Amino acid sequence: MGKGKVAAQVAHAAVIGSEIVRKGRASWWRAWLKEGQGKVVLKVKDLIELMCFKSKAEELGLPVAVVEDKGLTQIPPGTVTCIAIGPAPCEKVDELTGKLSLL
């Protein structure tokens, strides 16, 4: 994916994740909003690793949003491009993602 496409996919994840948390864990959402709506973009090596992080996040009770591309530009429809974990308390997310590298 090109840089612009990556940016768009990450933006989709942030918006979807925010809506999931706003509806399901409003106190986490309000805290995130009050604290400046922090976001960190990390990288994994492949889809298998991405989905492992999704599963682990769910096991820890963290909200997860999965972004699947519509296939209108660069990649086939239904391709999973990224996930959002949270918004959630930083220490909970860091417990899972703390060893990943920044994108």
CORSULPE-V380333 format. One line per field, one symbol per residue. ss: DSSP state (~ for helix, > for strand, _ for the rest). A space follows every 10 residues. Layout:
ss->???
//
This chain:
ss->__~~~~~~~~ ~~~~~~~~~~ ~~~~_~~~~~ ~~~~______ _>>___~~~~ ~~~~~~~~~_ ___>>>>>__ _________> >>>>>____~ ~~~~~~~___ >>_
//
